[in-house]
Amino acid sequence: MTLVYKTIAYLCIFSQTCASTINHKCPIDLNYVSTIPWDTSSCQNTITTNCCQTLTSLYGIGIAHHLKQTSRFRLPNLQTSISCLSDFQDRLSSLNLPSHLTSLCFQPENFVNTTNICANIQTTHDWVTLLGKSTSLDISCRQQLSELSACDSCVLAGFQVQSRLIAFDGNSSHARGCFYYTILYAAGIVNEFGPESSGALSCIFGLPLSLRKVSNSERKRGIVFGSVGASVAVLAVTCLIIIVVVFKKGQRVSGVFSGFQSDVDVDDDGNGLLNWRPKTDDSLRFNIQELERATDEFSDKNLIGKGQFGIVYKGKLSNGTMIAVKKIIDSDFQRDSEFCQEVEIITTLKHRNLVPLKGWSVDECNYREEESQKYLVYDYMSNGNLENHLFPSQIGRKTTLTWPQRKSIILDIANAIAYLHYGVKPSIYHRDIKPTNILLDSNMRAKVGDFGLAKEAKEGESHPTTRIVGTHGYLAPEYALYGQLTEKSDVYSFGIVILEIMSGRKAIDLSSSTFLITDWAWCLMKGGKVEQVFDGCLLGDEDSVVKKRYTIRIMERFVLVGILCAHLMVALRPNILDALKMLEGDVEVPIVPDRPFYVNNNLFLQ
């Protein structure tokens, strides 16, 4: 916003020469400014971009009320807009805030009716005519949005509707205006609890709330919805910027998703630009042409793996650096929200046993989300994934992992999971620990990758969900059957992987008769035949009988820890830190508790 605009706005609102225009009564009831628990701290002293962003979200609540009452997205004329901003400033002044906030943060003309914002929309009738009576926004944003899962659904619906609006408009420069209308429609028309409800304040508007008046759990629910909103001056005729309150990176070791704070970029004009896209440095973003050159147009000869949500290609950058490019498979699950989640998680996590993200790319040549192509770029792991070494698909390609290598890989995986569960806040549950997601570098050190299914821990111990994701054979039974997700869910998957590494056998084998590695290992252990779990090559050459016995005892310990981690009863599994201590020999492995079985629906132990 230029100084000229600021000066004109200030004079026009507060000088006596404009008294006649201020007489236009504001149709918005702004009493909520002094009643809702918003955080005024950013506007107390030095006026910052954060202050203006907070005020625009705060003012947007009134605009949403106006939309609900009048069916119009904007105010009728400039005089009315000036009057409303004057009233807004009065409410701010009553809170002992500076008397020039609105003149610094707003342009009155930005709230006045125009068709040149998004697809010629001015009223809710225009909206319905264009999009129909029901959209994904009407379905996903109607409920109370205080819970993060409900907010996530609403956020995704908002981007889907915005994409439709841009497609109708045909002008990509109107993307922010379309999102502005989407925000107002969600809060003012769709949400049953209204613009001042806790869910609308936190999820739709992203208004920073006062810590003195809001519970810790409510405060920590970030506003993702507003993250693509635009600043007041950037929108030619729009003033509402939505605040993004994202998960506070600073509470993590490296700084996704632990507490929350406003996270704002600034555009070239010095205006706050809120960006929902992953907060990554420009140097991490690749253009699609660069990736196509590196992979020889994603040639089949460079195909090195295919997973549930992506195809991985080997590539070579112009500077000679080898990379692995994961081309996201668009599915009902892995869409923009999951892609951004994976990018955001990987870019903020730093651990030697996690696959580092080298960059990312989104091909946004069109505006329909389902048609966009997304890529993740990793450091190339020359030894591929663990699956390739344990269960090679090509006959004669068998590679033998030595006992030291297997031991190192198991400990590396355990350390990675321990970091995810206890080294970051909030904790992260990977939900898809399996050999194909464990990559091996040139030194055969393991790194856990593929965070497409990762989920942050909410407050409390367990997290019921109806959305079960992961890979059969590695899913903890309480999660697969009842949607009960805890840190022990990853521990179960880890236990299965330990048994696979130690035995060289797959978790499930249906080739001849049904084989479940947990049942097989359990029966051998109960019969005192733990050594029969070992892959035959592990009992090969040793320097001495003494050394062989010592090694066997260690290998037995690893098998017992695998069986214990994969116990059917969640309460009887160790957490990953205790499992790591057992593996390293710091504590003794307890007697493995009996497993449950059912007779006539009654639970017994065996």
C-alpha positions in Angstrom: 0.0 0.0 0.0 1.6 3.3 -1.0 1.9 6.3 1.3 -0.4 8.2 -0.9 -3.2 5.7 -0.5 -2.6 5.5 3.2 -2.7 9.3 3.6 -5.9 9.6 1.5 -7.6 6.8 3.4 -6.6 8.3 6.7 -7.8 11.8 5.8 -11.0 10.5 4.2 -11.8 8.5 7.3 -10.9 11.0 10.0 -10.9 14.5 8.6 -13.9 16.9 9.0 -13.9 17.4 5.2 -15.2 13.9 4.8 -18.0 14.2 7.4 -20.7 13.9 4.7 -19.4 10.7 3.4 -18.9 9.2 6.9 -22.6 9.7 7.5 -23.3 6.7 5.3 -24.2 4.2 8.0 -22.1 1.0 8.1 -24.4 -2.1 7.7 -22.0 -4.3 9.7 -22.3 -4.8 13.4 -18.7 -4.7 14.6 -19.4 -5.2 18.3 -17.8 -8.7 18.0 -14.4 -6.9 17.9 -14.4 -6.4 21.6 -16.1 -9.7 22.6 -14.2 -12.5 20.8 -10.9 -13.5 22.3 -8.5 -12.3 19.6 -4.8 -11.7 20.3 -4.1 -8.0 20.2 -0.4 -8.3 21.0 0.9 -7.8 17.4 -0.9 -4.4 17.2 0.1 -3.0 20.6 3.3 -1.1 19.8 5.1 -1.3 16.5 2.7 -1.9 13.6 3.8 -5.0 11.7 2.6 -7.0 8.8 1.3 -9.6 11.3 -0.9 -6.9 12.9 -2.4 -6.0 9.5 -3.0 -9.6 8.7 -4.7 -10.1 12.1 -6.9 -7.1 11.5 -7.9 -8.2 8.0 -9.0 -11.6 9.4 -10.9 -9.8 12.2 -12.6 -7.5 9.8 -13.4 -10.4 7.5 -15.7 -11.8 10.2 -17.9 -8.8 9.7 -17.8 -9.0 6.0 -18.9 -12.7 6.3 -21.8 -11.6 8.5 -22.7 -9.0 5.8 -22.7 -11.7 3.1 -25.0 -13.8 5.2 -27.4 -11.0 5.8 -27.4 -9.4 2.3 -26.1 -12.1 -0.1 -23.5 -9.6 -1.3 -19.8 -10.3 -1.0 -18.8 -6.7 -0.8 -20.1 -3.3 0.3 -22.3 -1.1 -2.0 -20.1 2.0 -2.3 -16.9 3.8 -1.2 -18.7 5.9 1.4 -20.1 2.9 3.1 -16.7 1.3 3.1 -15.1 4.4 4.7 -17.9 4.4 7.3 -17.3 0.8 8.2 -13.6 1.2 8.6 -14.2 4.2 10.8 -16.4 2.1 13.0 -13.8 -0.6 13.0 -11.2 1.8 14.1 -13.4 3.0 17.0 -13.7 -0.6 18.2 -9.9 -1.0 18.0 -9.4 2.3 19.9 -11.7 1.1 22.6 -9.2 -1.7 23.2 -6.4 0.8 23.7 -4.9 0.1 20.3 -3.3 2.8 18.2 -5.8 5.2 16.5 -4.3 4.9 13.0 -4.4 1.1 12.4 -7.1 1.1 9.7 -5.4 3.9 7.8 -2.2 1.9 7.8 -3.7 -1.5 6.9 -6.7 -0.9 4.7 -7.8 0.8 1.5 -11.6 1.5 1.6 -12.0 1.0 -2.1 -10.9 -2.6 -1.8 -14.2 -3.5 -0.2 -16.5 -2.0 -2.8 -18.6 -4.0 -5.3 -16.9 -5.0 -8.5 -17.1 -7.9 -11.0 -13.4 -8.0 -11.7 -12.4 -10.2 -8.9 -13.5 -13.8 -9.6 -15.8 -15.1 -12.4 -18.0 -12.0 -12.3 -19.4 -13.0 -8.9 -21.1 -10.3 -6.8 -23.8 -12.2 -4.9 -24.5 -15.7 -3.5 -27.0 -16.0 -6.4 -24.1 -15.6 -8.8 -22.2 -18.2 -6.8 -25.0 -20.8 -7.0 -25.6 -20.1 -10.6 -22.0 -20.8 -11.4 -21.3 -23.7 -9.1 -24.7 -25.2 -8.3 -26.5 -25.4 -4.9 -24.0 -27.9 -3.4 -20.3 -28.1 -3.7 -17.6 -29.9 -1.7 -17.4 -26.8 0.4 -21.1 -27.2 1.4 -20.4 -30.8 2.5 -17.1 -30.4 4.3 -17.4 -27.0 5.9 -20.9 -27.2 7.4 -19.9 -28.9 10.7 -18.0 -27.6 13.7 -14.4 -27.1 12.5 -12.5 -27.0 15.8 -11.2 -30.5 15.4 -8.2 -30.7 13.1 -9.6 -33.6 10.9 -12.8 -31.6 10.2 -10.7 -28.5 9.5 -8.5 -30.5 7.1 -11.5 -31.6 5.1 -12.8 -28.1 4.9 -9.5 -26.8 3.8 -9.2 -29.3 1.0 -12.8 -28.5 -0.1 -11.9 -24.8 -0.2 -9.0 -25.4 -2.6 -11.2 -27.6 -4.8 -13.9 -24.9 -5.1 -11.3 -22.3 -5.7 -9.9 -24.3 -8.6 -13.4 -24.6 -10.1 -13.8 -20.8 -9.8 -10.5 -20.1 -11.5 -11.4 -22.5 -14.3 -14.7 -20.6 -14.9 -12.9 -17.3 -14.7 -10.1 -18.2 -17.0 -7.7 -15.6 -15.5 -5.1 -17.0 -13.1 -4.4 -13.6 -11.6 -7.9 -13.8 -10.0 -6.8 -16.8 -7.9 -6.6 -14.8 -4.7 -9.9 -13.1 -5.3 -11.6 -16.5 -5.9 -10.1 -17.8 -2.7 -11.3 -14.6 -0.9 -14.8 -15.4 -2.0 -14.4 -19.0 -1.0 -13.4 -18.0 2.6 -16.4 -15.7 2.9 -18.8 -18.2 1.6 -17.6 -20.9 3.9 -17.8 -18.8 7.0 -20.9 -16.7 6.2 -23.1 -19.1 4.3 -22.0 -22.7 4.7 -20.9 -23.2 8.3 -23.9 -23.9 10.5 -22.3 -22.3 13.6 -21.5 -18.9 11.9 -18.5 -16.7 11.4 -17.9 -16.1 15.1 -17.9 -19.8 16.1 -14.6 -21.2 17.4 -14.2 -23.4 14.3 -14.7 -20.5 11.9 -12.3 -18.3 13.8 -9.6 -20.9 14.0 -10.0 -22.9 10.8 -11.5 -20.5 8.3 -10.2 -17.1 9.3 -7.1 -18.2 11.1 -7.5 -15.4 13.7 -4.8 -15.5 16.3 -6.6 -16.1 19.6 -5.7 -14.9 23.0 -4.0 -17.5 25.1 -5.7 -16.1 28.2 -9.1 -16.9 26.9 -8.6 -20.0 24.8 -7.7 -23.5 25.9 -4.3 -24.8 24.8 -5.9 -27.5 22.6 -8.1 -25.0 20.8 -5.2 -22.6 20.3 -3.1 -25.3 18.8 -5.5 -25.9 15.9 -3.8 -24.0 13.1 -5.5 -22.3 10.3 -4.6 -23.8 7.1 -7.6 -22.5 5.2 -6.4 -18.9 5.1 -3.0 -19.7 3.9 -3.5 -18.9 0.3 -5.4 -15.7 1.0 -3.9 -12.5 -0.3 -2.9 -9.2 1.3 -5.0 -6.1 1.3 -3.0 -4.2 -1.2 -2.3 -7.1 -3.5 -6.0 -7.7 -4.2 -7.1 -5.1 -6.6 -10.6 -4.8 -5.2 -10.4 -7.1 -2.2 -9.2 -6.4 1.3 -9.6 -9.6 3.2 -6.4 -11.5 3.8 -6.8 -14.8 5.6 -4.3 -15.5 8.4 -2.4 -18.7 8.2 -1.6 -20.2 11.6 0.5 -23.2 10.8 2.1 -25.7 13.0 5.0 -24.0 14.7 8.1 -25.2 13.1 10.2 -23.7 15.8 9.1 -26.2 18.4 10.6 -29.0 16.4 14.2 -29.9 16.5 14.7 -28.2 13.1 12.1 -25.9 13.6 5.6 -29.8 10.6 3.2 -29.4 11.6 3.9 -28.3 17.5 2.1 -25.3 18.8 1.2 -22.7 16.2 2.2 -19.3 15.0 1.6 -17.0 12.1 4.0 -17.9 9.3 4.0 -15.1 6.7 6.0 -14.4 3.6 6.3 -11.0 2.1 5.9 -10.2 -1.6 7.8 -7.7 -3.6 5.6 -4.8 -2.7 6.1 -5.4 1.0 2.6 -6.8 1.5 2.0 -9.9 3.6 1.4 -12.8 1.3 0.0 -15.9 3.0 1.0 -19.1 1.3 -0.5 -22.5 2.1 2.1 -24.2 -0.1 5.0 -25.8 1.7 7.3 -23.3 3.4 10.4 -24.2 1.5 13.3 -22.2 0.2 13.1 -21.3 -3.5 16.3 -23.3 -4.0 14.3 -26.5 -3.1 11.8 -26.0 -5.9 12.6 -27.7 -9.3 10.9 -26.9 -12.5 9.4 -29.8 -14.4 11.6 -29.4 -17.4 14.7 -29.8 -15.2 13.3 -33.1 -13.8 12.3 -34.3 -17.3 15.9 -33.8 -18.5 17.4 -35.5 -15.5 15.2 -38.6 -15.9 15.3 -38.7 -19.7 11.6 -37.8 -19.9 10.8 -40.2 -17.0 12.1 -43.1 -19.1 11.3 -46.7 -18.1 15.0 -47.4 -18.1 15.3 -45.1 -15.1 12.4 -46.6 -13.2 13.7 -47.8 -9.8 10.6 -48.4 -7.8 6.8 -48.1 -7.5 4.9 -47.7 -4.4 1.3 -47.1 -3.2 1.3 -43.4 -4.1 4.3 -42.8 -6.4 6.7 -44.0 -9.0 10.4 -43.4 -8.4 12.9 -42.6 -11.2 16.6 -42.3 -11.1 17.9 -39.0 -12.5 21.1 -37.0 -13.1 21.1 -33.2 -12.8 23.1 -31.0 -15.1 25.8 -30.7 -12.4 26.2 -34.4 -12.2 24.3 -34.9 -9.0 22.3 -38.2 -8.9 18.8 -37.8 -7.7 15.7 -39.9 -7.1 12.4 -38.4 -8.3 9.1 -39.6 -6.9 6.3 -38.9 -9.3 3.2 -38.8 -7.2 0.3 -41.0 -8.4 -2.9 -38.9 -8.2 -5.3 -41.1 -6.3 -8.2 -40.5 -4.0 -5.8 -40.3 -1.1 -2.6 -38.6 -2.3 -3.8 -35.2 -3.4 -2.5 -31.7 -2.7 -3.1 -31.9 1.1 -1.1 -35.1 1.5 1.6 -33.9 -0.9 2.0 -30.7 1.0 2.0 -32.6 4.2 4.8 -34.9 3.0 6.9 -32.0 1.8 6.3 -30.0 5.0 7.2 -33.0 7.2 10.4 -33.9 5.3 11.7 -30.4 5.0 11.5 -29.8 8.7 12.8 -33.1 10.0 16.5 -33.6 10.3 18.0 -36.9 11.2 20.7 -39.1 9.8 18.3 -42.0 9.5 15.6 -40.2 7.6 15.7 -39.7 3.8 16.5 -36.0 3.2 14.4 -34.1 0.7 16.4 -32.4 -2.0 13.5 -30.6 -3.6 9.9 -30.7 -4.9 8.0 -29.6 -7.9 4.4 -29.0 -8.8 3.3 -28.8 -12.5 0.6 -26.1 -12.2 -0.1 -25.6 -15.9 -3.8 -26.0 -15.2 -6.1 -25.3 -12.2 -7.9 -28.5 -11.7 -6.3 -30.2 -8.7 -6.9 -33.7 -10.0 -4.8 -32.9 -13.1 -1.8 -31.3 -11.5 1.4 -33.3 -11.3 3.5 -33.4 -8.2 7.1 -34.5 -7.6 9.4 -35.1 -4.7 13.2 -35.0 -5.3 15.5 -37.0 -3.0 19.1 -37.8 -2.7 19.8 -40.9 -4.7 20.3 -44.0 -2.5 22.7 -46.2 -4.5 21.8 -49.4 -2.7 18.0 -49.0 -3.3 15.6 -50.2 -0.7 15.7 -52.9 1.9 13.0 -55.0 0.0 15.4 -55.4 -2.9 18.0 -57.0 -0.7 15.7 -59.2 1.4 13.4 -60.3 -1.4 14.9 -59.7 -4.8 12.3 -60.0 -7.6 14.8 -61.2 -10.2 16.0 -64.8 -10.1 19.7 -64.9 -9.4 19.8 -61.4 -8.0 20.0 -62.6 -4.4 22.2 -60.4 -2.3 23.2 -61.6 1.1 23.1 -59.1 3.9 25.6 -59.9 6.6 24.7 -60.0 10.3 26.5 -56.7 11.0 24.6 -55.1 8.1 21.3 -56.4 9.4 22.0 -55.3 12.9 23.0 -51.8 11.7 19.8 -51.5 9.6 17.5 -52.5 12.5 19.2 -50.0 14.8 19.0 -47.3 12.2 15.3 -47.9 11.7 14.7 -47.9 15.5 16.6 -44.6 15.8 14.5 -43.0 13.0 11.2 -44.0 14.6 12.5 -42.9 18.0 13.2 -39.5 16.5 9.7 -39.3 15.0 8.0 -40.3 18.2 10.1 -38.4 20.8 12.5 -36.1 19.0 9.9 -33.8 17.5 6.8 -32.1 19.0 4.1 -33.0 18.3 5.1 -36.6 17.6 4.8 -38.1 14.1 3.4 -41.6 13.4 4.8 -42.8 10.1 2.1 -45.4 9.6 3.9 -47.2 6.8 7.1 -48.7 8.1 8.0 -51.5 5.7 11.1 -52.6 3.7 10.3 -50.7 0.5 10.2 -47.5 2.6 13.7 -48.1 4.1 16.4 -46.9 1.7 20.1 -47.8 1.9 22.9 -45.4 1.2 26.3 -46.2 -0.3 27.5 -47.4 3.1 24.4 -49.6 3.6 23.1 -47.3 6.4 19.3 -47.3 6.5 17.1 -44.2 6.1 13.4 -44.2 6.6 11.5 -42.4 3.8 8.0 -41.9 2.2 6.1 -39.7 4.6 2.9 -39.7 2.4 0.9 -41.4 5.1 2.6 -39.8 8.1 0.3 -38.3 10.7 0.9 -35.9 13.6 -0.1 -37.0 17.0 -2.9 -35.1 18.6 -3.3 -34.4 22.3 -4.0 -37.6 24.2 -2.7 -41.1 23.7 -4.8 -42.7 21.0 -6.5 -41.4 17.9 -9.6 -43.3 16.5 -10.0 -42.9 12.8 -12.2 -44.4 10.1 -9.5 -43.8 7.5 -7.1 -46.8 7.7 -4.0 -46.5 5.6 -0.9 -48.5 5.3 0.2 -51.9 4.0 -1.4 -55.2 4.9 1.0 -57.4 6.9 2.5 -54.4 8.7 -0.7 -52.8 10.1 -1.1 -53.2 13.8 -4.3 -55.2 14.5 -5.9 -52.5 16.7 -5.4 -50.0 13.9 -6.5 -52.2 11.1 -9.6 -53.4 12.9 -10.7 -50.5 15.0 -8.8 -47.4 13.7 -7.0 -47.0 17.0 -3.7 -45.2 16.1 -1.0 -44.9 18.7 2.8 -44.8 18.8 2.6 -48.5 19.3 1.2 -48.9 15.8 4.6 -48.0 14.3 6.3 -50.3 16.9 4.2 -53.2 15.6 5.3 -52.5 12.0 8.9 -52.2 13.2 8.6 -55.6 14.9 7.4 -57.2 11.6 10.4 -55.6 9.8 12.8 -57.0 12.4 11.4 -60.5 11.9 11.7 -60.1 8.1 15.3 -58.9 8.3 16.3 -61.7 10.7 14.6 -64.5 8.8 14.7 -63.4 5.2 11.0 -64.3 4.9 8.1 -62.0 4.0 5.5 -60.9 6.5 2.8 -62.6 4.5 3.3 -65.4 2.0 0.3 -66.8 0.2 2.3 -68.7 -2.5 1.7 -72.1 -1.1 -0.1 -72.1 2.2 -0.9 -69.0 4.3 2.2 -67.9 6.2 2.1 -65.2 8.8 5.6 -64.3 10.1 4.3 -63.4 13.5 2.6 -66.8 14.1 5.6 -68.7 12.7 8.2 -66.8 14.8 5.9 -67.1 17.9 5.5 -70.9 17.5 9.3 -71.4 17.1 10.0 -69.2 20.1 7.4 -71.0 22.3 9.1 -74.3 21.3 12.5 -73.1 22.2 13.7 -73.0 18.6 14.5 -69.3 18.1 17.5 -70.2 16.0 15.2 -71.6 13.4 14.0 -68.1 12.7 17.4 -67.0 11.5 18.1 -66.7 7.8 20.3 -69.6 7.0 23.2 -67.4 5.8 23.5 -65.8 9.3 24.9 -69.1 10.8 27.7 -69.2 8.3 31.4 -68.5 8.8 32.6 -67.4 12.2 36.1 -67.0 13.5 35.5 -69.1 16.6 32.9 -71.2 18.4 32.9 -68.6 21.2 32.2 -65.8 18.8 29.5 -67.7 17.1 27.7 -68.4 20.4 28.0 -64.7 21.4 26.6 -63.7 18.0 23.7 -66.1 18.2 22.7 -64.7 21.6 22.6 -61.2 20.2 20.6 -62.4 17.2 18.2 -64.2 19.5 17.7 -61.0 21.4 16.8 -59.2 18.2 14.3 -61.9 17.3 12.7 -61.7 20.7 12.4 -57.9 20.5 10.8 -58.3 17.1 8.2 -60.8 18.5 7.6 -58.5 21.5 7.2 -55.4 19.3 4.7 -57.3 17.0 2.6 -58.5 20.0 -1.1 -58.6 19.2 -1.9 -56.7 22.4 -0.9 -53.1 22.2 -0.4 -52.7 25.9 2.2 -55.4 25.9 4.4 -53.9 23.3 7.3 -51.7 24.4 7.6 -48.1 23.1 10.3 -47.6 20.6 12.8 -46.2 23.2 12.5 -49.3 25.3 12.8 -51.5 22.2 16.0 -49.7 21.2 17.5 -50.2 24.7 16.7 -53.9 24.5 18.2 -54.2 21.0 21.4 -52.4 22.2 21.6 -54.6 25.2 21.2 -51.8 27.7 18.2 -53.6 29.3 17.2 -57.3 29.3 14.4 -58.4 27.1 11.5 -59.4 29.3 9.7 -62.7 29.0 7.5 -62.3 26.0 3.9 -62.3 27.3 1.5 -64.9 26.0 -0.6 -64.1 23.0 -4.4 -63.8 23.1 -6.8 -66.2 21.4 -10.6 -66.4 21.3 -12.9 -69.3 22.1 -16.6 -68.6 21.7 -15.9 -64.8 21.8 -14.0 -65.2 25.1 -10.5 -63.9 25.4 -7.8 -66.2 26.6 -4.0 -66.1 26.7 -1.7 -68.8 25.3 
